[in-house]
Amino acid sequence: MPLFRELVFDDENLEELSHHRISEEDVVAVLYGQPKFFANKRGRAGTKLMIGPDRGGRFLAVPIMETSMPGAWRPITAWPASKDQRTRWRQAK
């Protein structure tokens, strides 16, 4: 079960996603698929890191941050998950 109910997208994060050839739909698919959540590295914009497969089985890493709207989080960007991030996802409960 996700930590939240919805993701908030805007022109800025959609542009960031497009730089990595990732769509809004890809990120939403991770959320409603099998996401696992981890604390993000200190000093990063997103406080959590959501990792999981999209509909096509591609694993994505998505840094997210809480918004002022209850239950809504904002993706900062996303990228194909590294081997270490995929391993972390597999080992998490």
C-alpha positions in Angstrom: 0.0 0.0 0.0 1.5 3.4 -1.0 2.3 6.0 1.6 -0.1 8.3 -0.2 -3.1 8.5 -2.5 -1.9 10.6 -5.4 1.1 12.1 -7.2 1.1 15.8 -8.2 2.6 16.6 -11.6 3.4 20.0 -13.0 5.3 21.4 -16.0 8.6 21.3 -14.1 8.6 17.7 -13.1 7.1 16.6 -16.4 10.0 18.2 -18.1 12.4 16.4 -15.8 10.8 13.1 -16.5 10.9 13.7 -20.3 14.7 14.2 -20.1 14.9 10.6 -18.9 12.3 9.4 -21.4 9.9 8.6 -18.7 6.2 9.6 -18.8 3.7 10.6 -16.1 1.9 7.3 -16.8 5.2 5.3 -16.2 5.5 6.9 -12.7 1.8 6.4 -11.9 2.2 2.7 -12.9 5.1 2.3 -10.4 2.9 3.8 -7.7 0.0 1.5 -8.4 2.2 -1.5 -9.1 4.6 -2.9 -6.6 6.4 0.2 -5.2 8.8 0.1 -2.2 9.8 3.2 -0.4 13.1 4.2 1.0 14.5 7.3 2.7 16.3 9.4 0.1 19.9 10.5 0.5 20.4 13.6 2.7 20.5 16.9 0.9 18.3 15.7 -2.0 15.1 17.4 -3.0 12.9 14.3 -2.4 12.6 12.9 1.1 11.6 9.5 -0.1 12.7 7.3 -3.0 10.0 5.2 -4.7 11.4 2.2 -6.6 9.5 -0.3 -8.6 8.5 -1.7 -12.0 6.4 0.2 -14.5 3.8 -1.6 -16.6 6.5 -2.8 -19.0 8.6 -4.2 -16.2 11.2 -1.4 -16.4 12.4 -0.5 -12.9 12.3 3.2 -12.0 13.7 5.2 -9.2 11.5 8.2 -8.3 12.4 10.7 -5.7 9.3 12.2 -4.1 8.4 14.9 -1.6 5.3 15.6 0.4 3.1 18.5 -0.7 0.8 20.7 1.4 -2.2 18.7 0.2 -2.9 15.7 2.5 -2.1 12.4 0.8 -0.4 14.0 -2.2 3.3 13.7 -3.0 5.3 15.3 -5.9 7.8 13.3 -8.0 10.9 15.4 -8.5 12.2 13.4 -11.5 12.7 9.7 -12.3 15.3 7.5 -13.9 15.9 3.8 -14.7 16.8 2.2 -11.4 20.4 1.2 -11.0 21.4 -2.4 -10.3 21.9 -1.5 -6.6 18.4 0.1 -6.5 16.8 -3.0 -8.1 18.6 -5.2 -5.6 17.4 -3.0 -2.7 13.8 -3.3 -4.0 14.1 -7.1 -4.3 15.5 -7.4 -0.7 13.0 -5.1 0.9 9.9 -6.6 2.6 
